[in-house]
Amino acid sequence: MARLLVTGGKRLVGEVPINGAKNSVLALMVTAALGQGESVIDNVPYDRDVATMSTILKELGVRVAFEPPHRLRIDGSQLNRSTAPYEPVRQMRASFYVAGLLLARLGKAEVPLPGGCQLGSRPVDFHLRGFEALGAKVQIEHGFMKAEAPRLRGTSIFINRSSVGTTVNLMLAASLADGVTVLENAAKEPEIVDQAILLNQMGARVRGAGTDVIRIEGVPQLHPAEHTAIPDRIEAGTYMMAAAITGGRIVLEDVEWEHFRTPVVKLQEAGVRIERVGPTQVLVESPVNLSRDVRLRPVDVETAPYPGFPTDLQQPLVALLTLADGTSVVRETIFDRFRYVDELRRMGADVRVERDTAVVRGVRRLTGAPVEAMDLRAGAALVIAALAAEGQTRISGVELIDRGYEHIEAKLNALGADVVRVDDEGAPASATPPASLASAQSEPSMSTNTSLPAPNPSQA
């Protein structure tokens, strides 16, 4: 198991390219498999979650070919297995999206209940109720969801809690259902809009994505399309906070300003200068100078569904606030995500958790220590804290960080950080390419469909 050795105290300066949105690409991959023929997805991050989804789709009969550096070709024509593989599905939450795919295409699905980062109870009840409303018979047996519906039928579904995963899955299922499906209290995240754009390019009829009411008129089948994934707003936010805690000055490249306005507002409240400097460029400049005791101001934050403050940036924000000049209060309303706080305390942070709220009393310094990443975003939080800590921090559990950040040490080092990946013996190591993506490069190339419809964002 690899570790990251981070020597703190280096100011981040320079430009950092932001990858395509991992959370969006996972939904786009399953969406592409709905079609009859080869679809192309560009701006795909080369990370472990994308590799895991690639493995799952291949096990179902879908052809997946990866073209470095950031393109996937996906052909669902040969989708022929209704049972999803247990082990890869257990590795991440988004794997449950294949339930909607299988019900829509094959009329039946057997999918293990999903795993992923340990973020407390996250049942799939809303997904199952939605499938039942569409006419499927659903039961849970031996750790599997088993659902069957010779033909799904459109209906009105109220999603009890605005859920990205439920919205993704029901959009997949409803796209090939008979009649019209209306999703009320649907998730409004940019990733949902991105999925709707691809669906419409494939011939679906989806309206209202980005609002809390989405209308899907089912069609008999979908054709292939070509689509470029949106930038990763969570990766962008992570690098903003890394720059902020080190007193850095960086430019984020290839970002969509409108997608992370709430984190920008909160960082500006803390004293960070953030502004657009180009169509897809954002400047982040921090006043922090710990040697002169120039620190950020404390802020209060409550996570919320989009357009609120994203739960995936809660942990990196808490890491940033450990060095603020005062007390901050961070309330987590979506998941149970405070188990990582003990690791920050090892580094000298003063954080107290009371149920769903963290009270962060800023300290004057953090010190390097051996810590462990508890999940993907907790790992990012530890990296952020380590960048500003005195001495060296040894972070284990790097494979979790690799789930959502492509070559994180290379990007940070390009900005002036001192981050080294080492193996169990302490020898330098490089990020291991995700196996299923690396193998996909050697697959027989799939022919490119030259009649792909041009992208039309207004369709969503």
N, C-alpha and C positions, 0 to 999 in steps of 0.2 A: 504494500500500500504506500503510495507516494505521500509526501508532505511538502508544504511550502515553508521555506525559511524566509522571513521578511525582516529586513533590517530597517528600522524606522528612522524618521528624521529627514527624509528626502522630500523636497518640494516638487510637486508634479507640474511639469511645464511641457506644452506641445499640443499636438493634434491627435485625437483618437477616433478611429472609425467605429461606428456603431453597427452591429450586425442586424440581420433581420430578426423579427420578434419570434423567439422560441415558442412562446405560448400560442402565437398565431399560426406558425408553421405546422405545429402538431395537428391543429384542426384542418389546415389546408391540405395536409397529406391525406387525411381520411376523406375529405371532400373530393379530392382528385380521384380517389379510388371508386367513387360513386359512378364515374363516367365510363362509357364504352369507348376505350381508346386511350392513347397516350397524352397525358397532360404534363405541362412543364411548370415547375415552381422555381423562381429565381430568388436570390437574397436569402438563402437557407443557411442558418448557422451550423457549423460543424461541431455539434456538441452531443453529449451522451443521450439526451432525451430524444433527439431526432434519430439517433442510431437505434434506440429501443423501439420507436414507432416503426422504423424501417423493418426491423426484425419481425414485428407483429404482423405487418401487412404482407410480408413475404410468406409467412406461415399460412396465411389465408388464401394464397394463390395470386396475390397482386405482384406485378413486376415493378421493382424499384431500382433505379440506376442513379448513382451519384456521379456528377461531373464536377470535379474541383474547379474553382474553389467553393462555389455556393449555388449549385443548380441540382435539382432533382427531377428525374423523369419518372412518372408514375402511370402505370397502365392497369386499370381494374378489369379489363376484359375477361381475364381468366379467374376472377374471384370465384372460388368454388368450395370453400370450407367454412362452415358455420360455427366452428368451435375455435375460440381464440386460445393461444398458448398460455399456460398458467404462469410460468416464471417471468417472462418479460412484462406481462400485464401487471403483475404484482409490483413492478418496479416504479410505476408512475401513475398518477391519477388520470392523466389525459388519455391513457390507454382505453378507458371505458368508452371513448368515442366510437370505437369499432362496433359497439352494440347498435347504434343508430344506422351505421353502414350496413351491417349484416341483415337487420330487419328490413331495411328498404330494398336491398338487392336480392336477398335470398329468402326472405319471409320467415327466417328463424335465426336465433342467435344464442350461443352458449358462451358467456364471457365471465371469467373469474372476477370477483369483486376486487377493485383496484387497490394498489398500494401507493407508494410515493413517499414524499417527506412526511415525517411524523408531526402532524399539525393538529392533533386532537381528532375528535370524532367528525367525520365528513361523510355521512351516509349518502347513498345514491337514491334515496327514496323519491326525490323529485323527478329523477330520470325515469324510474319505474312507473310512477303514476302517469307521467306523460305518455309512455309507451302504451299503458293500459287504455288511456283516453283515446289513443289512435287505433285501438281495436286489438292490441296484442294480448295474449294470455301470458302472464308473467309469474314466475315462481323462483324462489331461492332454494337451491339444493346443494349441499356439500361444497359450499364456498363459491358456487357458480350462480349467476343469473341466467335463467333459461326462459326465453321468450319465443313466441310463435304467432305469426299472423299471415295467413295466405295473402291478404292484401290489407295494407294500412288505409285508414279512412280519415280524411281531414275533420278537424273539430276545433272547438275553442278550448284553450288550456290556460289556466291561471297558474303561473309558477309562484309558489308560496313565498319563496325567498329569491330575490334576483340573483341568479346563479349563471355564471359563464358556462360551466360544464353542461348544465341542463339545457341551456339555450342552444349551445352547439349541437348537442345530440338530437334535440327535437327538430332543429332545422334540417339536419341530415335526413332523419326519418321522414319528415313531412314533405321533403322535396320530391319524393317519388310516390307519395300517397295519393289516393283518389280524393279529389275535392280540395277545399280550402282549409288550411289550418291557421288559426290566429293564436299567437303567443302573447299573453298579457303579463305584465311585470317582467318582461324579458330583460336580460343584461344589455347594457348600452356600450360596453367597452369597444375600443377601436378594433380589437381582435374579432369581434362579432361582425363589424362592418366589413372587415377584410374577407372573412369567410363568405359573407353574402355577395360580395363583388365576384368572387370566384364562382360561386354557385350560379349567378346570373350569366356570367361569361360561358358557363357550360350549358346554358339553356333553361335553368330554373327560373321561377318567377317569385322573387322575394322582394318585398317592399317593407320599408319601415325600420330597417336595421340602423341602430344608433339611437332609436327611441325605445320606449318601454312597451310598444305594441308592434309586433312583427307579423306580417301577413304572408303566408306561403301558399301559392297555388300549385298543387302537385302536377307533375308532367310524367309521361310514360318512361322516358329515359333521358340521360344527360350525355352530351358529347364532350370531347376533350377541349382544353383551353390552355392558354399560357398566362401566367400571373406572377407578379413580383410582390413578395411579402412586405408588409410595412416594417419600419425600423422598430427595434426593441426599446420601448420606453423605460423598461426596468433596468436594462443594461445602461442606458443613458443616465438614469437617475443614480445608479451605483457609482459611475465615474464622476458625476457631479459632486457627490458626497466625498469621494476619495480626494478630489481636488480641494474641496472646502476644508477638510480636516488637516491638510498639509500646507495650507496657505498657498495653494497652487494657482496656476493660470493656464487653463486648457481650452481648446476648441473642440467641441463635439461635432463630428462630421457625419453626414447622412442621417439626420434626425428629422422628426416631424414635431415642430414646436407645439402644436395644438394638443398633442397627445400627453404631454406631461406638465401642463400649466399649474396644477395644484402643487406638486413638489417644488416647482420653481418659486411659487409664491411663498411657501414656507421657508425655503432657503434664503430668499430675499429678506424675509422677516428676521432671519438669524444674522444678516449682515453680508451675505454673499452677493456679489454683483453677477447678474445673469442677464444676457441680452442676445437677441438674434443679430448675427453679423452676416447672414447670407440666407438664401432660400432654404438650405438644409444644414446650416452651421449655427452653433450656439456657443457663445463665449461664457466661460465660468471663471470668475476671478475672486479669490478669497483674501480677506484682510488678515487672516490668522498669522501670528508670529509668536510662537510659544516662548522663544528666548526673551522676548520683550513683553510677555504677558498680554499680547493682543489676542483676544479670544472672540468666538462667536457669541451672539446673544441666545438665551434660551427661548424655546418656542413650545407651544402646546399643540398637539396633533391628535386627531381621531381618524382612524382608518374608515373607509367607506367605499362602496361600489363606485365605479367610474360615473361622474368625473371627480369623485372625492379622492382623498389621499390613498394610494394603492397599498394594500396589505403587504405586497411583495417588497415594498421599500421601507416598511416599518423597522425591520432589524438593522439595515444600514443606517437609518436615521438615528436610532438609539445609539449606535456606535459613535456617530458624529457628535451627538449631544453630550456624550460622557466628558468632553473637554470644553463644553460651553461655560460661559461665565454666569452661572445661576442654575436654577432648578427648572426642568422641563417636565411636562406631563404628557405621556403618550398612551392613548387608549386604543386597544385592539378590539374591533367589533366583529371581525369575520372569522378568524381562526385562533387556535391556541398556539401562540408563537413566542413564548417567553422563556422556553427551556434553555436557550443559549446564554441567558443573562449571567449564569454562574461562570461561564467562560470569560465574559468581560470582567467579572469581578477578579478573576485570577490576574488580570492585567492592571488592577488598581481602580477599576470603575466603581462608582457609588450608585447602584441601581437597586431600587426596592420595588418588588412586584406585589400588587394587591389586586387579586382576581384578574380582571381584564385590563389593568392599568399599570404602567411602569412609571415610577417617579425617578427621574434621572437628575442627580445632583452633580453638576460639573466639577471635575477635579482639575488640578493644574498640570498633571502629567499621568501618562500611562506607562507601564514598563512591560517589556517583552516577557513572554511566558509560554510554556507548552499548553496549547489549547486544542479543542476538537470541534470541527464543524458538525453541528447537529442536523442540519438540513441545508438545502441549497442557499437560501438567502441569509441564514445564520452564518454560513461560511463566508459570504460576501461581507457581512458585518465585521467578522473577525479580521478579514484582510484590511478593511478600512481602518479599524482600530490599530492594527499592527503598523500601518504606514506612518502613524504619528507617534507610536510608542518609542520609548528609549530602549536601545538594545535590540535584541533579536527575538522574534516571536516564531514559534514552531507550530504550524497548523496542520493537524492530521484530518483525515476525512476529505481529502481533496477531490476524490471521485464525486462527491456530492456537489462541489463547486463546479466541476466539469459538466454537470448536467445542464447548466444554463449559461456558462461563460466560455466562449471559445478562446483558448490560449490566453488566459487572464494574466499570467505572469509576463508574457511577451508584450502585451499591450501596456502594462504598468511600467515595465522596464524601459520601453520606448519613451515614456514620459519622464524618466529619471528615477524611478523607484529602484529598490534593490530587493528583488524577489527571485529566489532560486527554488526550483522543484528538485527534490531528492528522493531516492528510493529508500527501501527499508534499511539498507546498509549505509545510508548517508551519502551515497554517490550521486552526482548530478544526473537528472533524468529529464526527459522531454515528455510533453503531454502525449499520452497514448492515443492514437487515432481511434475513434469509435469503430469497433470491429465491423459491425454490419454496414457501415458506410464505406469503410476501406474495401471491404469485399465487393461492395456494389460497383466499385470502379472497374473491376475486372469482369463484370458480367457482359455478355454480348450486347452491343449497343442496340438501342431501340430506335427505330426510324422516327424521324421528326415529322410531325404532322404539319404540312406547309399551309394548311387552310385554317389555322387557328384564328378565332375571332379576336379582333383588337380589344384590349382592355377598355372598359367604359365605367369609370368610378361612379358615374351618376346612376348606374343601374341599381346600386344598393340604397 
